[in-house]
Amino acid sequence: MDNETLVEGFGERMRAERVRLLMTQESLAVRAGVKQQTIYQYEKGRTSPTLQFVYALQGIGFNLQFLLFGRESVPNPDNFPPEVFKVVVEMVEAIEGKFSGGSFSNETRLRMMLILLGQYVAEPSSLPLSDTQSLELLVRS
């Protein structure tokens, strides 16, 4: 049975990005550090990806705006800068570390990440970037 709570269309968009990058499930699995079966499960929407996996996809060249939000047109055409994605992952992990109810599911982590990235799209100054990270983003713009 498909994972009904996974961000709708994530697996299909992941497959589309993999094909765009001329990668097989096996080659993506090797580069992302997971098994080919994991890629298959994600693409079919049967399991939720981890934050570390999504972070790895960014490093491989996946368009995260398309992958996570289902659209390609956002304020930053160069995808989210790695610094922003790293801060979002750290924020989610920090929140989870303060949660006394145990670990979050991958689905919960992904949803939190989507909320924070959506906030960044709406208001880039809303993320707590260090002065160095902010300067790097300014220079890159």
C-alpha positions in Angstrom: 0.0 0.0 0.0 1.3 3.4 -0.9 2.3 5.8 1.9 -0.8 8.1 2.0 0.9 10.7 4.2 4.0 11.2 2.1 4.2 14.6 0.4 2.0 14.0 -2.6 3.9 13.1 -5.7 7.4 13.1 -4.1 8.3 9.6 -5.5 7.2 10.5 -9.0 9.1 13.8 -8.9 12.2 12.0 -7.5 12.0 9.6 -10.4 11.6 12.4 -12.9 14.7 14.2 -11.4 16.7 10.9 -11.5 15.8 10.4 -15.2 16.6 14.1 -15.9 20.1 13.5 -14.5 20.4 10.3 -16.6 20.8 8.1 -13.5 19.5 4.6 -12.9 18.1 3.6 -9.5 21.3 1.7 -8.9 23.6 4.6 -9.7 21.5 6.9 -7.6 21.6 4.4 -4.7 25.4 4.2 -4.9 25.8 8.0 -4.9 23.2 8.5 -2.1 24.6 5.7 0.0 21.5 3.6 0.1 20.3 0.3 -1.4 18.6 0.2 -4.8 15.5 -1.2 -3.1 15.3 2.0 -1.0 15.2 4.1 -4.2 12.5 1.9 -5.5 10.5 2.2 -2.3 10.8 6.0 -2.3 9.8 6.3 -5.9 6.8 4.1 -5.4 5.8 6.2 -2.3 5.9 3.2 -0.1 8.4 4.7 2.4 9.4 8.2 3.4 12.9 9.4 2.7 15.2 10.5 5.5 16.5 14.1 5.8 20.0 12.8 5.2 18.8 11.2 1.9 17.1 14.4 0.7 20.3 16.3 1.7 22.3 13.8 -0.4 20.0 14.4 -3.4 20.8 18.1 -3.3 24.5 17.3 -3.5 23.9 15.1 -6.5 22.1 17.8 -8.4 18.4 17.2 -7.8 16.2 20.3 -8.0 14.9 20.4 -4.5 12.2 23.0 -5.2 10.7 20.7 -7.7 11.2 17.6 -5.6 9.8 19.0 -2.4 7.2 21.6 -3.6 6.3 20.3 -7.1 7.3 23.5 -8.8 10.4 24.7 -10.5 9.9 28.4 -10.3 10.8 29.9 -6.9 12.7 33.1 -6.0 16.1 31.5 -6.1 16.7 29.8 -9.5 19.9 28.1 -8.3 17.9 25.9 -5.9 18.3 26.3 -2.2 21.9 27.2 -1.3 23.5 24.3 0.6 23.9 26.6 3.7 20.1 27.1 3.9 19.4 23.4 3.5 22.0 22.6 6.2 20.5 25.1 8.6 17.0 23.7 8.0 18.2 20.1 8.7 20.0 21.3 11.8 16.9 23.1 13.0 14.7 20.0 12.5 17.3 17.8 14.3 17.5 20.3 17.2 13.7 20.3 17.6 13.7 16.5 17.6 16.4 16.5 20.2 14.2 18.5 22.5 11.2 16.3 21.9 10.6 14.0 24.9 8.2 11.7 22.9 11.0 9.8 21.2 12.2 10.1 17.6 10.2 11.7 14.9 9.2 9.6 11.9 10.9 10.4 8.6 7.5 11.8 7.4 7.4 14.3 10.3 11.0 15.3 9.7 10.2 15.9 6.0 7.1 17.9 6.7 9.0 20.1 9.2 11.7 20.6 6.6 9.1 21.6 4.0 7.6 24.1 6.4 10.9 25.7 7.1 12.0 25.8 3.4 8.6 27.3 2.6 9.2 30.0 5.1 12.6 30.6 3.6 11.0 31.0 0.2 8.5 33.5 1.6 11.0 35.4 3.8 14.7 34.5 3.2 15.8 36.5 6.3 13.7 34.2 8.5 16.4 31.5 8.9 19.1 32.0 11.5 22.1 32.0 9.2 25.5 33.0 10.5 27.0 36.2 9.3 29.4 34.2 7.2 26.6 32.2 5.6 24.6 35.3 4.9 27.6 37.0 3.3 28.2 33.9 1.1 24.6 34.0 0.0 24.8 37.7 -0.9 28.0 37.1 -2.9 26.4 34.2 -4.7 23.3 36.2 -5.7 
